[in-house]
Amino acid sequence: MSAKKPRIAHAFAGITMPTSSHPAIRRVKRRDVHPSIHGNKLWKSSCLLMNYLQQHPPQHCNAVIDVGCGWGISGIWCAQNLQADVTSVDADPNVYPYLDAVAQLNGVTTTPLVSKFEQLSLSQLAKFDMLIAADICFWDELAEPVSKLVDRAVEAGVKRILIADPQRAPFFVVADHCVEAHGAELIDWQVESDTIKAQGALLLIEND
Ligand SMILES: C[S@@+](CC[C@H](N)C(=O)[O-])C[C@H]1O[C@@H](n2cnc3c(N)ncnc32)[C@H](O)[C@@H]1O
């Protein structure tokens, strides 16, 4: 009996999400490119974010910044489905060869920007209508830089901020701050497709 072949991609929300078994991803791996801050796969919180945006298409989305983008799927979804100009930000330059492979599979491009959350300035953030992020609060010490990033994004006039998370503890530190300081909404969200099941929460700030 032949062994079951590993799945090479998930079709989700109209987009192709390759797994690490996909030939395009394996090609990057063979170049010895190793993301080192957990940007080593597509994380499922991005499905919460894409599904939410699919059900609630944003008004302001010409210029979108995807922070802690990893392989970049949420921003790639915005480029493909909202025709947004997307800047994909990550502290780890090694995520970008993977992001490029995922973007190419989906027929779009995004602009890469290597930066830590804490380095994104008011004037940089002011160029964007919408800030998105998925699963960027995975260590306790990330709660403060992420909270301050949100503060700067609000001050810079970013109209919509949407952060998806599998409900890790540091995310709730950020959420409590954003509810208190910016009237953020915390929304429980789950998705289930043929091959993907995810649940978590979305932090939404409307800054119109
Ligand atoms: C868990 S992954 C999520 C990746 C992607 N958003 C997704 O949903 O597939 C977290 C990402 O945040 C990036 N990251 C971690 N700390 C960061 C920081 N201080 N500034 C910018 N990016 C950071 C990591 O390199 C990694 O790509």
PDBQT file of the ligand as one rigid body, heavy atoms in Angstrom, charges set to zero:
ROOT
HETATM    1  C1  LIG A 301       3.760  33.613  14.807  1.00  0.00    +0.000 C 
HETATM    2  S1  LIG A 301       4.468  34.416  13.426  1.00  0.00    +0.000 S 
HETATM    3  C2  LIG A 301       3.015  34.959  12.531  1.00  0.00    +0.000 C 
HETATM    4  C3  LIG A 301       3.307  35.225  11.081  1.00  0.00    +0.000 C 
HETATM    5  C4  LIG A 301       2.109  35.649  10.219  1.00  0.00    +0.000 C 
HETATM    6  N1  LIG A 301       1.497  36.858  10.696  1.00  0.00    +0.000 N 
HETATM    7  C5  LIG A 301       1.083  34.543  10.067  1.00  0.00    +0.000 C 
HETATM    8  O1  LIG A 301      -0.029  34.686  10.609  1.00  0.00    +0.000 OA
HETATM    9  O2  LIG A 301       1.365  33.528   9.416  1.00  0.00    +0.000 OA
HETATM   10  C6  LIG A 301       5.073  35.952  14.125  1.00  0.00    +0.000 C 
HETATM   11  C7  LIG A 301       5.894  36.820  13.198  1.00  0.00    +0.000 C 
HETATM   12  O3  LIG A 301       6.211  38.038  13.880  1.00  0.00    +0.000 OA
HETATM   13  C8  LIG A 301       7.569  38.386  13.585  1.00  0.00    +0.000 C 
HETATM   14  N2  LIG A 301       8.080  39.190  14.712  1.00  0.00    +0.000 N 
HETATM   15  C9  LIG A 301       8.387  38.765  15.962  1.00  0.00    +0.000 A 
HETATM   16  N3  LIG A 301       8.800  39.793  16.728  1.00  0.00    +0.000 NA
HETATM   17  C10 LIG A 301       8.765  40.900  15.946  1.00  0.00    +0.000 A 
HETATM   18  C11 LIG A 301       9.067  42.292  16.164  1.00  0.00    +0.000 A 
HETATM   19  N4  LIG A 301       9.493  42.735  17.357  1.00  0.00    +0.000 N 
HETATM   20  N5  LIG A 301       8.896  43.149  15.143  1.00  0.00    +0.000 NA
HETATM   21  C12 LIG A 301       8.450  42.702  13.916  1.00  0.00    +0.000 A 
HETATM   22  N6  LIG A 301       8.172  41.407  13.654  1.00  0.00    +0.000 NA
HETATM   23  C13 LIG A 301       8.309  40.508  14.654  1.00  0.00    +0.000 A 
HETATM   24  C14 LIG A 301       8.278  37.037  13.445  1.00  0.00    +0.000 C 
HETATM   25  O4  LIG A 301       9.479  37.130  12.704  1.00  0.00    +0.000 OA
HETATM   26  C15 LIG A 301       7.215  36.196  12.756  1.00  0.00    +0.000 C 
HETATM   27  O5  LIG A 301       7.319  36.241  11.359  1.00  0.00    +0.000 OA
ENDROOT
TORSDOF 0
